[in-house]
């Protein structure tokens, strides 16, 4: 019997609790690994449900919608890159997008995800993403 494949789109209550328990007043970087759906999966009745957008197009709509929120909380793209090859490890790379977002502190990230405008925009991300990883890193100085 094959094990169930787990896909991650939103944080679990447990993992978000760990995030919130860490210091909120130091700079952080968030590694994002995203696998897009072939066709975006909007909730029934949503305006975009009949769009036929690809996951990548729905994610672009999410990014456009949250850009003002990112600016408001002081976040910015710290790095993004196009996959070329694995040098050490399995050759398979399932991610369609890989990037690092920089936040002045964890409080800024929390302010973003609790913003009313963000809560309206996140439907695009949820429709776009088949699987993802969001990993918090502290910023090392020196």
Long-range contacts (C-beta under 8 A, 24 or more apart in sequence): 7-130, 7-131, 8-131, 8-132, 8-133, 9-125, 9-126, 9-129, 9-130, 9-131, 9-132, 10-126, 11-134, 19-106, 19-136, 20-106, 20-110, 22-106, 22-136, 23-106, 24-105, 24-106, 24-107, 24-110, 25-105, 25-106, 25-107, 26-105, 26-106, 26-138, 26-139, 27-102, 27-103, 27-104, 27-105, 27-138, 27-139, 28-102, 28-103, 28-105, 28-106, 28-109, 28-136, 28-137, 28-138, 28-139, 29-78, 29-100, 29-101, 29-102, 29-103, 29-136, 29-137, 29-138, 29-139, 30-100, 30-101, 30-103, 30-109, 30-134, 30-135, 30-136, 30-137, 31-98, 31-99, 31-100, 31-133, 31-134, 31-135, 31-137, 32-97, 32-98, 32-99, 32-100, 32-101, 32-132, 32-133, 32-134, 33-95, 33-97, 33-98, 33-132, 33-133, 33-134, 33-135, 34-59, 34-95, 34-96, 34-97, 34-98, 34-128, 34-129, 34-131, 34-132, 35-94, 35-95, 35-96, 35-129, 35-130, 35-131, 35-132, 36-96, 36-97, 36-128, 36-129, 36-130, 37-127, 37-128, 37-129, 37-130, 40-124, 40-127, 40-128, 41-127, 42-123, 42-127, 43-123, 43-127, 46-123, 46-127, 48-123, 48-124, 48-127, 53-127, 55-96, 55-127, 55-128, 55-129, 55-130, 56-96, 56-128, 57-128, 58-124, 58-125, 58-127, 58-128, 59-97, 59-124, 59-125, 59-128, 59-129, 61-124, 61-128, 62-121, 62-122, 62-124, 62-125, 62-128, 65-117, 65-120, 65-121, 65-124, 66-112, 66-117, 66-118, 66-121, 68-117, 69-112, 69-115, 69-117, 69-118, 69-121, 70-101, 70-112, 72-115, 73-103, 73-104, 73-108, 73-109, 73-111, 73-112, 73-115, 74-103, 74-104, 74-108, 75-101, 75-102, 75-103, 75-104, 75-108, 75-109, 75-112, 76-101, 76-102, 77-101, 77-102, 78-102, 94-131, 106-136
